[in-house]
Amino acid sequence: MMSGKYFKAHEVSCCIKYFIFGFNIIFWLLGVAFLGIGLWAWSEKGVLSNISSITDLGGFDPVWLFLVVGGVMFILGFAGCIGALRENSFLLKFFSVFLGIIFFLELTAGVLAFVFKDWIKDQLNFFINNNIRAYRDDIDLQNLIDFTQEYWECCGAFGADDWNLNIYFNCTDSNPSREKCGVPFSCCTKDPAEDVINTQCGYDIRAKADSEQMTFIYIKGCVPQFEKWLQDNLTVVAGIFIGIALLQVGNKCLIHNPQIHRSMNSGFTCVCFQCILVLKLKPGI
């Protein structure tokens, strides 16, 4: 409340406290949702009933992404919610340090990705090829690869021949699979007139001449297509990362505000990601 020239600092503290609480409870609920989706996916695949099967998959299990991101969001959200609501300095410090570490890791990753572009490209190539080998081993991984190839209109890491790494799609004479010398349906060019997806469109396609392949499948690899996508959408990608960084810095700035821990006689209030000087005027000034 403001009466004449009065401005009660503890009311600003209350606003900041419940702003942090509201923001972090949304963050916490999203973490719970991610964890729930991850555990449900593992339950459907029977992983929870056989924990040892976690290490059986040769490629990347996308469920790990939900579990790790959900776990971090759950812990951060919980610490932020309870710390702000109960004015618990330990939880607020934990939240602040954890957030600072994440921000530092993001910044480091961004700098390293810019400096070591070729190394990142090699690692991405290795990652994709490793998952091509495990394409039929996990339905979630299979869906992730199919989505990637359809979205970026690509096939393999650097071309369709990368599918020789998969035991079902390689062109060796000893391969008894019907998918021999083929590619997954997600490599096929799409016909807008077709309502039903032809999952056999990639059969025997790599046994044809290169000029014929271009008519039926995407020739470009996913690594160069991803690079092209980044260049075309650099502004959007940079905006997203800057937005995330501002949220993290803003939350950290609010947490360090001394009004969260005690009522102030005078000081600084960090609101809307900018440190704004709050002057408490006394009567008669």
C-alpha atoms as one frame of an Amber mdcrd trajectory, in Angstrom:
protein
   0.000   0.000   0.000   1.124   3.570  -0.622  -0.285   6.302   1.563   1.028
   9.803   0.809   4.731   9.194   0.556   4.740   5.888   2.404   5.927   2.739
   0.594   5.986  -0.352   2.784   8.918  -2.515   1.845   7.509  -5.699   3.311
   4.630  -5.575   0.800   7.142  -5.545  -2.064   8.818  -8.510  -0.375   5.461
 -10.329  -0.320   4.910  -9.675  -4.031   8.365 -10.945  -4.951   8.006 -13.967
  -2.693   4.732 -15.100  -4.277   5.984 -14.304  -7.771   8.905 -16.679  -7.205
   6.556 -19.234  -5.672   4.109 -19.039  -8.601   6.834 -19.257 -11.226   8.505
 -22.236  -9.560   5.322 -24.183  -8.876   4.656 -24.136 -12.647   8.260 -25.254
 -13.160   7.790 -28.001 -10.548   4.539 -29.236 -12.125   6.231 -29.433 -15.526
   8.980 -31.500 -13.901   6.394 -33.858 -12.408   4.765 -34.201 -15.860   8.109
 -35.000 -17.543   8.964 -37.570 -14.875   5.497 -39.110 -15.196   5.816 -39.421
 -18.977   9.271 -40.971 -18.656   8.236 -43.513 -16.025   5.077 -44.366 -17.979
   7.154 -44.976 -21.140   9.533 -47.241 -19.232   6.593 -49.071 -17.710   5.097
 -49.687 -21.175   8.437 -51.073 -22.386   8.799 -53.303 -19.303  11.954 -51.535
 -18.107  10.599 -50.967 -14.597   9.997 -54.695 -14.157  13.491 -55.493 -15.467
  15.891 -52.683 -14.503  18.892 -54.481 -16.039  17.387 -53.909 -19.515  18.301
 -50.201 -19.226  21.842 -51.012 -20.374  20.735 -53.413 -23.149  19.881 -50.717
 -25.694  22.835 -49.941 -27.941  21.551 -46.490 -28.886  20.030 -43.524 -27.096
  16.779 -44.055 -25.205  14.731 -40.805 -25.557  13.044 -41.597 -22.234  16.287
 -40.570 -20.513  15.732 -37.048 -21.811  12.342 -36.835 -20.080  13.692 -38.326
 -16.848  16.808 -36.139 -16.590  15.065 -32.889 -17.593  12.052 -33.759 -15.415
  14.289 -34.618 -12.457  16.212 -31.335 -12.666  12.979 -29.327 -13.046  11.397
 -31.217 -10.131  14.327 -30.546  -7.773  14.717 -26.899  -8.803  10.988 -26.228
  -8.682  10.611 -27.851  -5.272  13.535 -25.894  -3.790  12.264 -22.637  -5.304
   8.646 -23.163  -4.179   9.321 -24.209  -0.606  12.261 -21.844  -0.219  10.211
 -18.818  -1.311   7.024 -19.782   0.546   8.725 -20.705   3.823  11.541 -18.165
   3.395  14.016 -20.998   3.879  17.481 -19.554   3.226  19.099 -22.991   2.723
  16.665 -24.004  -0.039  16.927 -20.571  -1.664  20.725 -20.786  -1.672  20.567
 -24.340  -3.055  18.160 -23.135  -5.783  20.413 -20.182  -6.596  23.649 -22.236
  -6.756  22.000 -25.011  -8.804  20.600 -22.431 -11.235  24.019 -20.773 -11.476
  25.696 -24.099 -12.287  23.151 -24.851 -15.030  23.601 -21.367 -16.508  27.402
 -21.775 -16.452  27.167 -25.195 -18.160  24.847 -23.781 -20.851  27.232 -20.876
 -21.465  30.240 -23.211 -21.607  28.457 -25.580 -24.000  27.533 -22.677 -26.278
  31.118 -21.367 -26.402  32.597 -24.843 -26.973  30.040 -25.588 -29.712  31.064
 -22.364 -31.480  34.824 -22.926 -31.102  34.896 -26.681 -31.842  32.392 -26.856
 -34.701  34.127 -29.718 -36.504  34.404 -31.788 -33.325  30.690 -31.240 -32.631
  29.882 -32.313 -36.188  31.930 -35.507 -35.757  30.218 -36.277 -32.454  26.796
 -35.698 -34.007  27.743 -38.025 -36.869  28.884 -40.681 -34.379  25.699 -40.249
 -32.318  23.379 -40.627 -35.326  25.243 -43.629 -36.743  25.270 -45.330 -33.339
  21.507 -44.919 -33.151  21.047 -46.135 -36.720  22.565 -49.434 -35.573  19.954
 -49.653 -32.787  17.004 -48.450 -34.927  14.926 -51.612 -34.487  15.912 -52.173
 -30.842  13.669 -49.554 -29.249  10.335 -48.127 -30.444  10.974 -44.688 -28.897
  14.366 -44.403 -30.587  12.792 -45.551 -33.850  10.102 -42.851 -33.599  12.741
 -40.214 -32.787  14.834 -41.113 -35.854  11.757 -41.210 -38.098  10.602 -37.814
 -36.826  14.097 -36.327 -37.362  14.380 -37.651 -40.926  10.875 -36.507 -41.846
  11.223 -33.055 -40.264  14.605 -32.234 -41.809  13.936 -34.220 -45.005  17.152
 -36.195 -44.638  18.362 -39.787 -44.577  21.184 -41.097 -42.391  23.941 -38.936
 -40.914  25.536 -37.898 -44.231  23.496 -39.938 -46.701  21.270 -42.973 -47.258
  24.254 -45.360 -47.371  24.699 -44.843 -43.616  21.861 -47.341 -43.236  24.364
 -50.053 -44.168  25.312 -49.882 -40.479  21.980 -51.458 -39.532  21.769 -55.252
 -39.712  18.293 -55.132 -41.277  19.065 -52.551 -43.984  22.635 -53.381 -45.063
  23.296 -54.667 -48.572  25.471 -57.662 -47.681  24.705 -60.986 -49.354  24.294
 -62.645 -45.956  21.440 -60.323 -44.971  18.139 -62.307 -45.074  15.948 -59.299
 -44.174  13.234 -58.086 -46.537  14.502 -54.585 -45.793  17.911 -55.461 -47.289
  19.475 -52.567 -49.207  16.594 -50.322 -48.211  15.890 -47.385 -45.890  13.126
 -46.615 -43.368   9.920 -45.078 -44.703  10.880 -41.759 -43.077  13.594 -41.354
 -45.744  10.997 -41.413 -48.530   9.866 -38.233 -50.254   6.236 -37.492 -49.485
   3.445 -37.432 -52.022   0.805 -34.876 -50.879  -1.871 -36.914 -52.665  -1.236
 -39.980 -50.469  -3.322 -40.122 -47.292  -1.843 -43.417 -46.072   1.879 -43.733
 -45.338   3.576 -46.402 -47.408   5.916 -48.030 -44.874   7.500 -50.177 -47.620
   8.493 -47.281 -49.869  12.174 -47.656 -48.980  12.501 -51.356 -49.807  15.417
 -52.152 -52.195  15.822 -48.464 -52.976  19.601 -48.398 -52.486  19.998 -51.194
 -55.033  18.915 -48.651 -57.672  21.150 -46.088 -59.368  21.742 -42.793 -57.554
  19.741 -40.875 -60.159  16.719 -43.094 -59.462  17.098 -42.861 -55.694  16.674
 -39.078 -55.818  13.131 -39.549 -57.087  12.032 -41.676 -54.142  14.124 -40.789
 -51.074  15.925 -37.848 -49.475  19.570 -37.857 -50.520  20.958 -35.312 -48.071
  22.183 -36.410 -44.632  20.747 -35.174 -41.347  23.996 -33.527 -40.144  24.233
 -31.035 -43.061  20.458 -30.526 -42.958  20.651 -29.724 -39.254  23.439 -27.206
 -39.957  21.322 -25.592 -42.665  18.315 -25.455 -40.317  20.422 -23.738 -37.633
  21.652 -21.132 -40.123  18.112 -20.476 -41.409  16.656 -20.204 -37.891  19.597
 -18.639 -36.086  17.553 -15.675 -34.839  14.823 -17.906 -33.392  17.312 -20.288
 -31.750  19.321 -17.391 -30.293  16.095 -15.772 -29.030  15.046 -18.982 -27.259
  18.430 -19.373 -25.551  18.510 -15.714 -24.535  14.962 -16.014 -23.152  15.929
 -19.066 -21.088  19.051 -17.279 -19.860  17.026 -14.198 -18.833  14.591 -16.382
 -16.889  17.469 -18.054 -15.078  19.298 -14.797 -14.348  16.040 -13.090 -13.328
  15.116 -15.872 -10.918  18.630 -15.856  -9.467  18.474 -12.066  -9.135  15.177
 -12.268  -7.271  16.475 -15.000  -4.976  19.431 -12.829  -3.945  17.101  -9.959
  -3.063  17.428  -9.423   0.693  13.680  -8.643   0.902  13.019 -12.338   0.440
  14.744 -13.053   3.744  13.823 -10.035   5.831  11.969  -6.745   5.671  14.191
  -3.939   4.459  14.559  -0.383   5.653  16.012   0.552   2.259  17.714  -1.349
  -0.517  17.378  -2.842  -3.943  14.517  -4.857  -5.406  15.281  -6.961  -8.474
  12.056  -7.036 -10.482  11.446  -7.990 -14.102  15.102  -8.974 -14.469  16.347
  -5.431 -13.800  17.650  -4.180 -10.482  15.406  -1.203  -9.612  16.251   1.030
  -6.646  13.348   1.109  -4.198  13.410   4.232  -2.031  11.329   4.152   1.083
  10.280   7.739   1.635   9.583   8.907   5.141   6.735  11.250   6.081   7.505
  14.877   5.596  10.198  14.311   2.915
